[in-house]
Amino acid sequence: MTNIKFGIAGYGKMGKIRELSINEYKYATLVSIYEVSECKHYNKDIVIYDSFENRF
């Protein structure tokens, strides 16, 4: 099966819950997070964006 890449828009309470849900599936990978406020994440492979324009 093909690995599906996900990005999360907003990393508050629901964003963290979504991350946990993504991590439960072996064919899903979290690759980016969009958050306007400061966001520190333990996984350096995940790209953090502060605007939708900077994603591209």
Secondary structure, DSSP 8 states (H G I E B T S, - for coil): ---EEEEEE--SHHHHHHHHHHHT-TTEEEEEEE-SS----S-TTSEEESSSGGG-
